Amino acid sequence: RPAQALAEEAEGAALLVVGSHGHGAVRRALLGSVSHAMLHHAPCPLALVRGDGSEH
């Protein structure tokens, strides 16, 4: 599971920076979201960066 692996790697980190596509609540509920999981379970301070969609 990506979120669990990321949390394990972030143990002891000063800051974890995670990007978010901003897909919305319905898609997150159906597919899950690493950034959403990290928001609730990060073992260190978290910076969540939301993309503006211009890269697609």
CHARMM internal coordinates of N, CA and C (Angstrom, degrees):
IC EDIT
DIST 1 N 1 CA 1.4517
DIST 1 CA 1 C 1.5235
ANGL 1 N 1 CA 1 C 109.29
DIST 1 C 2 N 1.3069
ANGL 1 CA 1 C 2 N 117.73
DIHE 1 N 1 CA 1 C 2 N 126.10
DIST 2 N 2 CA 1.4653
ANGL 1 C 2 N 2 CA 121.22
DIHE 1 CA 1 C 2 N 2 CA -175.99
DIST 2 CA 2 C 1.5254
ANGL 2 N 2 CA 2 C 113.89
DIHE 1 C 2 N 2 CA 2 C -59.79
DIST 2 C 3 N 1.3231
ANGL 2 CA 2 C 3 N 118.25
DIHE 2 N 2 CA 2 C 3 N -42.82
DIST 3 N 3 CA 1.4618
ANGL 2 C 3 N 3 CA 120.26
DIHE 2 CA 2 C 3 N 3 CA -177.83
DIST 3 CA 3 C 1.5191
ANGL 3 N 3 CA 3 C 111.23
DIHE 2 C 3 N 3 CA 3 C -64.50
DIST 3 C 4 N 1.3120
ANGL 3 CA 3 C 4 N 117.17
DIHE 3 N 3 CA 3 C 4 N -40.63
DIST 4 N 4 CA 1.4636
ANGL 3 C 4 N 4 CA 120.71
DIHE 3 CA 3 C 4 N 4 CA 179.47
DIST 4 CA 4 C 1.5226
ANGL 4 N 4 CA 4 C 110.45
DIHE 3 C 4 N 4 CA 4 C -66.25
DIST 4 C 5 N 1.3175
ANGL 4 CA 4 C 5 N 117.26
DIHE 4 N 4 CA 4 C 5 N -43.11
DIST 5 N 5 CA 1.4639
ANGL 4 C 5 N 5 CA 121.14
DIHE 4 CA 4 C 5 N 5 CA 178.98
DIST 5 CA 5 C 1.5266
ANGL 5 N 5 CA 5 C 110.55
DIHE 4 C 5 N 5 CA 5 C -63.01
DIST 5 C 6 N 1.3186
ANGL 5 CA 5 C 6 N 117.16
DIHE 5 N 5 CA 5 C 6 N -42.02
DIST 6 N 6 CA 1.4590
ANGL 5 C 6 N 6 CA 121.16
DIHE 5 CA 5 C 6 N 6 CA 179.14
DIST 6 CA 6 C 1.5226
ANGL 6 N 6 CA 6 C 110.93
DIHE 5 C 6 N 6 CA 6 C -64.63
DIST 6 C 7 N 1.3191
ANGL 6 CA 6 C 7 N 117.08
DIHE 6 N 6 CA 6 C 7 N -41.92
DIST 7 N 7 CA 1.4655
ANGL 6 C 7 N 7 CA 121.06
DIHE 6 CA 6 C 7 N 7 CA 178.41
DIST 7 CA 7 C 1.5234
ANGL 7 N 7 CA 7 C 111.07
DIHE 6 C 7 N 7 CA 7 C -62.46
DIST 7 C 8 N 1.3164
ANGL 7 CA 7 C 8 N 117.41
DIHE 7 N 7 CA 7 C 8 N -40.57
DIST 8 N 8 CA 1.4622
ANGL 7 C 8 N 8 CA 120.92
DIHE 7 CA 7 C 8 N 8 CA 178.62
DIST 8 CA 8 C 1.5238
ANGL 8 N 8 CA 8 C 110.87
DIHE 7 C 8 N 8 CA 8 C -64.71
DIST 8 C 9 N 1.3253
ANGL 8 CA 8 C 9 N 117.28
DIHE 8 N 8 CA 8 C 9 N -42.17
DIST 9 N 9 CA 1.4663
ANGL 8 C 9 N 9 CA 121.09
DIHE 8 CA 8 C 9 N 9 CA 179.58
DIST 9 CA 9 C 1.5264
ANGL 9 N 9 CA 9 C 111.86
DIHE 8 C 9 N 9 CA 9 C -68.98
DIST 9 C 10 N 1.3268
ANGL 9 CA 9 C 10 N 117.32
DIHE 9 N 9 CA 9 C 10 N -26.83
DIST 10 N 10 CA 1.4602
ANGL 9 C 10 N 10 CA 121.56
DIHE 9 CA 9 C 10 N 10 CA -176.94
DIST 10 CA 10 C 1.5258
ANGL 10 N 10 CA 10 C 113.19
DIHE 9 C 10 N 10 CA 10 C -84.75
DIST 10 C 11 N 1.3220
ANGL 10 CA 10 C 11 N 117.97
DIHE 10 N 10 CA 10 C 11 N -5.45
DIST 11 N 11 CA 1.4648
ANGL 10 C 11 N 11 CA 120.61
DIHE 10 CA 10 C 11 N 11 CA 178.21
DIST 11 CA 11 C 1.5257
ANGL 11 N 11 CA 11 C 109.17
DIHE 10 C 11 N 11 CA 11 C -54.38
DIST 11 C 12 N 1.3183
ANGL 11 CA 11 C 12 N 116.58
DIHE 11 N 11 CA 11 C 12 N 126.30
DIST 12 N 12 CA 1.4520
ANGL 11 C 12 N 12 CA 121.76
DIHE 11 CA 11 C 12 N 12 CA 177.72
DIST 12 CA 12 C 1.5228
ANGL 12 N 12 CA 12 C 114.38
DIHE 11 C 12 N 12 CA 12 C 82.23
DIST 12 C 13 N 1.3227
ANGL 12 CA 12 C 13 N 118.01
DIHE 12 N 12 CA 12 C 13 N -0.88
DIST 13 N 13 CA 1.4626
ANGL 12 C 13 N 13 CA 120.66
DIHE 12 CA 12 C 13 N 13 CA 179.52
DIST 13 CA 13 C 1.5263
ANGL 13 N 13 CA 13 C 110.12
DIHE 12 C 13 N 13 CA 13 C -73.76
DIST 13 C 14 N 1.3204
ANGL 13 CA 13 C 14 N 116.15
DIHE 13 N 13 CA 13 C 14 N 151.52
DIST 14 N 14 CA 1.4600
ANGL 13 C 14 N 14 CA 120.83
DIHE 13 CA 13 C 14 N 14 CA 177.14
DIST 14 CA 14 C 1.5246
ANGL 14 N 14 CA 14 C 111.12
DIHE 13 C 14 N 14 CA 14 C -76.90
DIST 14 C 15 N 1.3450
ANGL 14 CA 14 C 15 N 116.53
DIHE 14 N 14 CA 14 C 15 N -30.13
DIST 15 N 15 CA 1.4602
ANGL 14 C 15 N 15 CA 121.31
DIHE 14 CA 14 C 15 N 15 CA -178.15
DIST 15 CA 15 C 1.5181
ANGL 15 N 15 CA 15 C 109.00
DIHE 14 C 15 N 15 CA 15 C -160.55
DIST 15 C 16 N 1.3228
ANGL 15 CA 15 C 16 N 116.52
DIHE 15 N 15 CA 15 C 16 N 140.07
DIST 16 N 16 CA 1.4591
ANGL 15 C 16 N 16 CA 122.93
DIHE 15 CA 15 C 16 N 16 CA 174.79
DIST 16 CA 16 C 1.5213
ANGL 16 N 16 CA 16 C 107.57
DIHE 15 C 16 N 16 CA 16 C -114.52
DIST 16 C 17 N 1.3309
ANGL 16 CA 16 C 17 N 117.15
DIHE 16 N 16 CA 16 C 17 N 124.50
DIST 17 N 17 CA 1.4613
ANGL 16 C 17 N 17 CA 121.98
DIHE 16 CA 16 C 17 N 17 CA 178.56
DIST 17 CA 17 C 1.5200
ANGL 17 N 17 CA 17 C 107.49
DIHE 16 C 17 N 17 CA 17 C -108.63
DIST 17 C 18 N 1.3388
ANGL 17 CA 17 C 18 N 116.20
DIHE 17 N 17 CA 17 C 18 N 123.03
DIST 18 N 18 CA 1.4591
ANGL 17 C 18 N 18 CA 122.26
DIHE 17 CA 17 C 18 N 18 CA -176.94
DIST 18 CA 18 C 1.5219
ANGL 18 N 18 CA 18 C 108.53
DIHE 17 C 18 N 18 CA 18 C -126.98
DIST 18 C 19 N 1.3221
ANGL 18 CA 18 C 19 N 116.15
DIHE 18 N 18 CA 18 C 19 N 134.97
DIST 19 N 19 CA 1.4577
ANGL 18 C 19 N 19 CA 120.90
DIHE 18 CA 18 C 19 N 19 CA 176.85
DIST 19 CA 19 C 1.5118
ANGL 19 N 19 CA 19 C 111.03
DIHE 18 C 19 N 19 CA 19 C -89.12
DIST 19 C 20 N 1.3285
ANGL 19 CA 19 C 20 N 115.70
DIHE 19 N 19 CA 19 C 20 N 153.23
DIST 20 N 20 CA 1.4568
ANGL 19 C 20 N 20 CA 121.64
DIHE 19 CA 19 C 20 N 20 CA 178.89
DIST 20 CA 20 C 1.5162
ANGL 20 N 20 CA 20 C 109.01
DIHE 19 C 20 N 20 CA 20 C -133.11
DIST 20 C 21 N 1.3227
ANGL 20 CA 20 C 21 N 116.11
DIHE 20 N 20 CA 20 C 21 N 138.41
DIST 21 N 21 CA 1.4581
ANGL 20 C 21 N 21 CA 120.70
DIHE 20 CA 20 C 21 N 21 CA 177.22
DIST 21 CA 21 C 1.5190
ANGL 21 N 21 CA 21 C 111.42
DIHE 20 C 21 N 21 CA 21 C -82.17
DIST 21 C 22 N 1.3234
ANGL 21 CA 21 C 22 N 117.95
DIHE 21 N 21 CA 21 C 22 N -17.62
DIST 22 N 22 CA 1.4560
ANGL 21 C 22 N 22 CA 121.24
DIHE 21 CA 21 C 22 N 22 CA 179.94
DIST 22 CA 22 C 1.5172
ANGL 22 N 22 CA 22 C 113.55
DIHE 21 C 22 N 22 CA 22 C 68.98
DIST 22 C 23 N 1.3325
ANGL 22 CA 22 C 23 N 117.53
DIHE 22 N 22 CA 22 C 23 N 42.79
DIST 23 N 23 CA 1.4578
ANGL 22 C 23 N 23 CA 121.39
DIHE 22 CA 22 C 23 N 23 CA -176.31
DIST 23 CA 23 C 1.5235
ANGL 23 N 23 CA 23 C 114.17
DIHE 22 C 23 N 23 CA 23 C -73.51
DIST 23 C 24 N 1.3040
ANGL 23 CA 23 C 24 N 118.58
DIHE 23 N 23 CA 23 C 24 N -18.04
DIST 24 N 24 CA 1.4586
ANGL 23 C 24 N 24 CA 119.93
DIHE 23 CA 23 C 24 N 24 CA 178.19
DIST 24 CA 24 C 1.5149
ANGL 24 N 24 CA 24 C 113.21
DIHE 23 C 24 N 24 CA 24 C 103.42
DIST 24 C 25 N 1.3153
ANGL 24 CA 24 C 25 N 114.96
DIHE 24 N 24 CA 24 C 25 N 169.14
DIST 25 N 25 CA 1.4616
ANGL 24 C 25 N 25 CA 122.08
DIHE 24 CA 24 C 25 N 25 CA -172.39
DIST 25 CA 25 C 1.5224
ANGL 25 N 25 CA 25 C 113.50
DIHE 24 C 25 N 25 CA 25 C -67.70
DIST 25 C 26 N 1.3123
ANGL 25 CA 25 C 26 N 118.56
DIHE 25 N 25 CA 25 C 26 N -39.26
DIST 26 N 26 CA 1.4634
ANGL 25 C 26 N 26 CA 120.38
DIHE 25 CA 25 C 26 N 26 CA -176.99
DIST 26 CA 26 C 1.5187
ANGL 26 N 26 CA 26 C 110.50
DIHE 25 C 26 N 26 CA 26 C -65.14
DIST 26 C 27 N 1.3074
ANGL 26 CA 26 C 27 N 117.46
DIHE 26 N 26 CA 26 C 27 N -49.94
DIST 27 N 27 CA 1.4602
ANGL 26 C 27 N 27 CA 120.16
DIHE 26 CA 26 C 27 N 27 CA -179.53
DIST 27 CA 27 C 1.5261
ANGL 27 N 27 CA 27 C 110.93
DIHE 26 C 27 N 27 CA 27 C -64.26
DIST 27 C 28 N 1.3402
ANGL 27 CA 27 C 28 N 116.97
DIHE 27 N 27 CA 27 C 28 N -40.43
DIST 28 N 28 CA 1.4608
ANGL 27 C 28 N 28 CA 120.42
DIHE 27 CA 27 C 28 N 28 CA 179.08
DIST 28 CA 28 C 1.5223
ANGL 28 N 28 CA 28 C 110.19
DIHE 27 C 28 N 28 CA 28 C -61.24
DIST 28 C 29 N 1.3335
ANGL 28 CA 28 C 29 N 117.42
DIHE 28 N 28 CA 28 C 29 N -41.00
DIST 29 N 29 CA 1.4619
ANGL 28 C 29 N 29 CA 121.21
DIHE 28 CA 28 C 29 N 29 CA -179.79
DIST 29 CA 29 C 1.5198
ANGL 29 N 29 CA 29 C 111.28
DIHE 28 C 29 N 29 CA 29 C -65.70
DIST 29 C 30 N 1.3166
ANGL 29 CA 29 C 30 N 117.31
DIHE 29 N 29 CA 29 C 30 N -35.64
DIST 30 N 30 CA 1.4594
ANGL 29 C 30 N 30 CA 120.81
DIHE 29 CA 29 C 30 N 30 CA -178.12
DIST 30 CA 30 C 1.5244
ANGL 30 N 30 CA 30 C 112.61
DIHE 29 C 30 N 30 CA 30 C -81.29
DIST 30 C 31 N 1.3121
ANGL 30 CA 30 C 31 N 117.46
DIHE 30 N 30 CA 30 C 31 N -40.14
DIST 31 N 31 CA 1.4608
ANGL 30 C 31 N 31 CA 121.07
DIHE 30 CA 30 C 31 N 31 CA -172.06
DIST 31 CA 31 C 1.5189
ANGL 31 N 31 CA 31 C 113.87
DIHE 30 C 31 N 31 CA 31 C -104.86
DIST 31 C 32 N 1.3087
ANGL 31 CA 31 C 32 N 117.91
DIHE 31 N 31 CA 31 C 32 N -17.45
DIST 32 N 32 CA 1.4455
ANGL 31 C 32 N 32 CA 120.60
DIHE 31 CA 31 C 32 N 32 CA -173.77
DIST 32 CA 32 C 1.5121
ANGL 32 N 32 CA 32 C 109.61
DIHE 31 C 32 N 32 CA 32 C 83.93
DIST 32 C 33 N 1.2958
ANGL 32 CA 32 C 33 N 117.85
DIHE 32 N 32 CA 32 C 33 N 165.90
DIST 33 N 33 CA 1.4483
ANGL 32 C 33 N 33 CA 121.28
DIHE 32 CA 32 C 33 N 33 CA -177.58
DIST 33 CA 33 C 1.5177
ANGL 33 N 33 CA 33 C 109.21
DIHE 32 C 33 N 33 CA 33 C -153.12
DIST 33 C 34 N 1.3175
ANGL 33 CA 33 C 34 N 115.42
DIHE 33 N 33 CA 33 C 34 N 123.51
DIST 34 N 34 CA 1.4627
ANGL 33 C 34 N 34 CA 119.89
DIHE 33 CA 33 C 34 N 34 CA 178.32
DIST 34 CA 34 C 1.5248
ANGL 34 N 34 CA 34 C 109.59
DIHE 33 C 34 N 34 CA 34 C -62.46
DIST 34 C 35 N 1.3303
ANGL 34 CA 34 C 35 N 116.97
DIHE 34 N 34 CA 34 C 35 N -44.41
DIST 35 N 35 CA 1.4608
ANGL 34 C 35 N 35 CA 119.22
DIHE 34 CA 34 C 35 N 35 CA -178.96
DIST 35 CA 35 C 1.5274
ANGL 35 N 35 CA 35 C 111.30
DIHE 34 C 35 N 35 CA 35 C -63.65
DIST 35 C 36 N 1.3283
ANGL 35 CA 35 C 36 N 117.81
DIHE 35 N 35 CA 35 C 36 N -38.44
DIST 36 N 36 CA 1.4664
ANGL 35 C 36 N 36 CA 121.17
DIHE 35 CA 35 C 36 N 36 CA 178.19
DIST 36 CA 36 C 1.5262
ANGL 36 N 36 CA 36 C 110.28
DIHE 35 C 36 N 36 CA 36 C -65.48
DIST 36 C 37 N 1.3133
ANGL 36 CA 36 C 37 N 117.29
DIHE 36 N 36 CA 36 C 37 N -42.11
DIST 37 N 37 CA 1.4661
ANGL 36 C 37 N 37 CA 120.72
DIHE 36 CA 36 C 37 N 37 CA 178.10
DIST 37 CA 37 C 1.5240
ANGL 37 N 37 CA 37 C 110.97
DIHE 36 C 37 N 37 CA 37 C -63.69
DIST 37 C 38 N 1.3312
ANGL 37 CA 37 C 38 N 116.72
DIHE 37 N 37 CA 37 C 38 N -41.98
DIST 38 N 38 CA 1.4588
ANGL 37 C 38 N 38 CA 120.33
DIHE 37 CA 37 C 38 N 38 CA 179.94
DIST 38 CA 38 C 1.5213
ANGL 38 N 38 CA 38 C 111.09
DIHE 37 C 38 N 38 CA 38 C -66.67
DIST 38 C 39 N 1.3163
ANGL 38 CA 38 C 39 N 117.27
DIHE 38 N 38 CA 38 C 39 N -33.03
DIST 39 N 39 CA 1.4584
ANGL 38 C 39 N 39 CA 121.17
DIHE 38 CA 38 C 39 N 39 CA 177.96
DIST 39 CA 39 C 1.5226
ANGL 39 N 39 CA 39 C 110.51
DIHE 38 C 39 N 39 CA 39 C -57.50
DIST 39 C 40 N 1.3221
ANGL 39 CA 39 C 40 N 116.36
DIHE 39 N 39 CA 39 C 40 N -35.35
DIST 40 N 40 CA 1.4611
ANGL 39 C 40 N 40 CA 121.02
DIHE 39 CA 39 C 40 N 40 CA -177.24
DIST 40 CA 40 C 1.5270
ANGL 40 N 40 CA 40 C 114.25
DIHE 39 C 40 N 40 CA 40 C -98.20
DIST 40 C 41 N 1.3351
ANGL 40 CA 40 C 41 N 118.29
DIHE 40 N 40 CA 40 C 41 N -18.64
DIST 41 N 41 CA 1.4638
ANGL 40 C 41 N 41 CA 119.52
DIHE 40 CA 40 C 41 N 41 CA -171.44
DIST 41 CA 41 C 1.5252
ANGL 41 N 41 CA 41 C 114.76
DIHE 40 C 41 N 41 CA 41 C -131.10
DIST 41 C 42 N 1.3092
ANGL 41 CA 41 C 42 N 118.75
DIHE 41 N 41 CA 41 C 42 N 10.29
DIST 42 N 42 CA 1.4639
ANGL 41 C 42 N 42 CA 120.08
DIHE 41 CA 41 C 42 N 42 CA -179.58
DIST 42 CA 42 C 1.5250
ANGL 42 N 42 CA 42 C 109.97
DIHE 41 C 42 N 42 CA 42 C -63.40
DIST 42 C 43 N 1.3308
ANGL 42 CA 42 C 43 N 116.83
DIHE 42 N 42 CA 42 C 43 N 137.26
DIST 43 N 43 CA 1.4558
ANGL 42 C 43 N 43 CA 120.48
DIHE 42 CA 42 C 43 N 43 CA -178.91
DIST 43 CA 43 C 1.5314
ANGL 43 N 43 CA 43 C 112.90
DIHE 42 C 43 N 43 CA 43 C -84.18
DIST 43 C 44 N 1.3343
ANGL 43 CA 43 C 44 N 117.05
DIHE 43 N 43 CA 43 C 44 N 6.52
DIST 44 N 44 CA 1.4570
ANGL 43 C 44 N 44 CA 122.15
DIHE 43 CA 43 C 44 N 44 CA -177.40
DIST 44 CA 44 C 1.5312
ANGL 44 N 44 CA 44 C 107.72
DIHE 43 C 44 N 44 CA 44 C -152.28
DIST 44 C 45 N 1.3234
ANGL 44 CA 44 C 45 N 117.63
DIHE 44 N 44 CA 44 C 45 N 173.71
DIST 45 N 45 CA 1.4695
ANGL 44 C 45 N 45 CA 118.95
DIHE 44 CA 44 C 45 N 45 CA 176.22
DIST 45 CA 45 C 1.5268
ANGL 45 N 45 CA 45 C 110.98
DIHE 44 C 45 N 45 CA 45 C -56.40
DIST 45 C 46 N 1.3338
ANGL 45 CA 45 C 46 N 115.87
DIHE 45 N 45 CA 45 C 46 N 146.46
DIST 46 N 46 CA 1.4592
ANGL 45 C 46 N 46 CA 121.81
DIHE 45 CA 45 C 46 N 46 CA -174.03
DIST 46 CA 46 C 1.5194
ANGL 46 N 46 CA 46 C 110.67
DIHE 45 C 46 N 46 CA 46 C -126.03
DIST 46 C 47 N 1.3289
ANGL 46 CA 46 C 47 N 116.38
DIHE 46 N 46 CA 46 C 47 N 134.71
DIST 47 N 47 CA 1.4652
ANGL 46 C 47 N 47 CA 122.27
DIHE 46 CA 46 C 47 N 47 CA 170.02
DIST 47 CA 47 C 1.5193
ANGL 47 N 47 CA 47 C 106.33
DIHE 46 C 47 N 47 CA 47 C -113.31
DIST 47 C 48 N 1.3161
ANGL 47 CA 47 C 48 N 116.36
DIHE 47 N 47 CA 47 C 48 N 117.19
DIST 48 N 48 CA 1.4578
ANGL 47 C 48 N 48 CA 122.10
DIHE 47 CA 47 C 48 N 48 CA -179.70
DIST 48 CA 48 C 1.5233
ANGL 48 N 48 CA 48 C 108.05
DIHE 47 C 48 N 48 CA 48 C -102.01
DIST 48 C 49 N 1.3362
ANGL 48 CA 48 C 49 N 116.42
DIHE 48 N 48 CA 48 C 49 N 117.85
DIST 49 N 49 CA 1.4594
ANGL 48 C 49 N 49 CA 122.30
DIHE 48 CA 48 C 49 N 49 CA -176.51
DIST 49 CA 49 C 1.5159
ANGL 49 N 49 CA 49 C 108.39
DIHE 48 C 49 N 49 CA 49 C -107.86
DIST 49 C 50 N 1.3105
ANGL 49 CA 49 C 50 N 116.21
DIHE 49 N 49 CA 49 C 50 N 120.47
DIST 50 N 50 CA 1.4599
ANGL 49 C 50 N 50 CA 120.79
DIHE 49 CA 49 C 50 N 50 CA -178.70
DIST 50 CA 50 C 1.5258
ANGL 50 N 50 CA 50 C 109.46
DIHE 49 C 50 N 50 CA 50 C -97.20
DIST 50 C 51 N 1.3349
ANGL 50 CA 50 C 51 N 115.95
DIHE 50 N 50 CA 50 C 51 N 128.75
DIST 51 N 51 CA 1.4536
ANGL 50 C 51 N 51 CA 121.00
DIHE 50 CA 50 C 51 N 51 CA 177.39
DIST 51 CA 51 C 1.5124
ANGL 51 N 51 CA 51 C 110.87
DIHE 50 C 51 N 51 CA 51 C -73.01
DIST 51 C 52 N 1.3415
ANGL 51 CA 51 C 52 N 116.05
DIHE 51 N 51 CA 51 C 52 N 157.13
DIST 52 N 52 CA 1.4622
ANGL 51 C 52 N 52 CA 119.74
DIHE 51 CA 51 C 52 N 52 CA 179.74
DIST 52 CA 52 C 1.5249
ANGL 52 N 52 CA 52 C 112.16
DIHE 51 C 52 N 52 CA 52 C -96.88
DIST 52 C 53 N 1.3343
ANGL 52 CA 52 C 53 N 116.79
DIHE 52 N 52 CA 52 C 53 N 1.70
DIST 53 N 53 CA 1.4558
ANGL 52 C 53 N 53 CA 120.91
DIHE 52 CA 52 C 53 N 53 CA 177.72
DIST 53 CA 53 C 1.5081
ANGL 53 N 53 CA 53 C 114.42
DIHE 52 C 53 N 53 CA 53 C 86.29
DIST 53 C 54 N 1.3186
ANGL 53 CA 53 C 54 N 118.47
DIHE 53 N 53 CA 53 C 54 N -5.04
DIST 54 N 54 CA 1.4598
ANGL 53 C 54 N 54 CA 120.86
DIHE 53 CA 53 C 54 N 54 CA -176.54
DIST 54 CA 54 C 1.5231
ANGL 54 N 54 CA 54 C 113.12
DIHE 53 C 54 N 54 CA 54 C -71.45
DIST 54 C 55 N 1.3102
ANGL 54 CA 54 C 55 N 118.12
DIHE 54 N 54 CA 54 C 55 N -16.46
DIST 55 N 55 CA 1.4629
ANGL 54 C 55 N 55 CA 120.75
DIHE 54 CA 54 C 55 N 55 CA -179.06
DIST 55 CA 55 C 1.5184
ANGL 55 N 55 CA 55 C 112.52
DIHE 54 C 55 N 55 CA 55 C -80.67
DIST 55 C 56 N 1.3126
ANGL 55 CA 55 C 56 N 118.67
DIHE 55 N 55 CA 55 C 56 N -4.96
DIST 56 N 56 CA 1.4698
ANGL 55 C 56 N 56 CA 121.49
DIHE 55 CA 55 C 56 N 56 CA -178.70
DIST 56 CA 56 C 1.4875
ANGL 56 N 56 CA 56 C 110.38
DIHE 55 C 56 N 56 CA 56 C -105.55
END
COOR INIT
IC SEED 1 N 1 CA 1 C
IC BUILD
